[in-house]
Amino acid sequence: MKFFIYFILPLLIFFGFTALAHPQDIDVERLADAIWLAEGGLKAEYAYGIRSIKYNDIDHARQICINTIKNNIKRFQKQTEYKDYLEFLASRYCPVGVENDPKGLNKNWLKNVRYYYERGA
């Protein structure tokens, strides 16, 4: 047990895998905050990066984001390809190489969301 506490746990924390590998531990509100920041906050053209659904205001866009997070937790638990929830979410929420990302900025989404989430958005 001491080995885990003193050696393994610090490595898990350092690499940021503690909450993200287990979606039941995800703080949905904090993740929505992290997505808000990664998508540009008030400067964003699309609040929370929501493009596929029309929303009325920022609160509505936030609820769509939260619903997406929750729905993808369920999808993540049924799949076997991804081991990290945020990687899975990124593949669906902001996929790399899509037509509506001509500048290739989607490749930064995962890194930015992870940063803000771990920081405590």
C-alpha positions, 0 to 999 in steps of 0.5 A, spaced: 500 500 500 505 504 501 508 503 494 502 505 491 501 512 495 508 514 495 510 512 488 504 510 483 499 515 486 503 521 485 505 519 478 497 518 476 496 525 479 502 528 475 500 525 468 492 527 470 489 520 469 486 520 476 479 522 475 479 522 467 480 514 467 474 513 471 468 517 468 464 516 474 469 521 478 468 526 473 465 533 475 461 535 470 460 542 472 467 543 472 468 540 465 463 544 462 467 550 465 473 547 462 470 547 455 467 554 456 474 556 457 478 552 452 472 554 446 474 561 448 469 563 453 465 570 451 470 571 445 467 564 442 463 565 436 460 558 438 458 558 446 461 552 449 463 550 441 456 548 440 455 548 433 450 542 431 444 545 435 441 551 435 441 554 442 438 561 445 443 563 450 449 562 453 445 558 459 442 554 454 449 552 450 451 550 457 446 545 458 447 542 451 454 541 453 453 538 460 448 533 456 453 532 451 458 530 457 453 526 461 451 522 454 458 521 452 460 518 459 454 513 458 457 511 451 464 511 454 462 506 459 460 501 453 466 502 448 473 499 449 477 503 444 479 509 449 481 508 456 481 515 457 474 519 458 477 526 455 480 523 449 473 519 448 470 526 449 475 529 444 474 524 439 466 526 439 466 533 441 471 536 437 474 531 432 481 532 429 481 533 421 474 535 420 472 539 414 469 545 419 476 545 422 480 548 416 486 551 421 487 544 424 485 548 431 481 542 434 488 538 435 489 543 441 482 542 444 484 536 448 490 539 451 486 545 453 480 542 456 485 537 460 489 543 462 483 547 465 479 541 468 485 539 472 487 547 474 480 547 477 476 551 471 
